[in-house]
Amino acid sequence: MTASATLRESVRNPDAKRLARLRARADALPSELAMAYSDGLLLIEWTDPATKKPEVLASFSPSAPSDLVEQLAAAPETIRFLLNLIDRATAKIRDLQGRQEDQPQTLRPNGNYAANCAIVCDDPLFREYMELWHGLERDADKDWLVGKLHQVLDIGSRRELNTDPAAAARWLDLLRAYNGWKEDR
């Protein structure tokens, strides 16, 4: 598992938590709701699994917009459809990411990882990432950031990113983790 995948597994953003709650609620929803009319009222009914009889879930005055009531009746099916769509899209994204990871990674046409690293170190979000995930002190200056980066990448100089394939691989793993963190924010 890549560093970014591990990071994403360990950090659940608020959207992921909300999606998990939505999935749990969707599992508890009746499988099907239906609209009905009775005594001038618009009803939403569900079938009680124990008695197999339709039960009134909600009633609406005759002035209630039927389109809105229809949307409410279709809510369980709509939620399940959208969750399925999210699952399929997520699987497709993972498949595409897997294919991308199989491609040779170059950040610049000349593979100048040291220059790219210097640019990324100027990004305030990268500083925040390093504070959160690698223990960089909050008010550390750029020299401290570079020192922490050397420690994390196990390098003596950023130039090694261009000359040592193992160091370049560690940089790419860190960069993927950082980009994953940015996406999950």
Summary of the structure (lengths in Angstrom):
residues: 185
radius of gyration: 26.1
end to end distance: 20.6
largest distance: 81.8
contacts: 450
relative contact order: 0.12
helix: 63%
strand: 11%
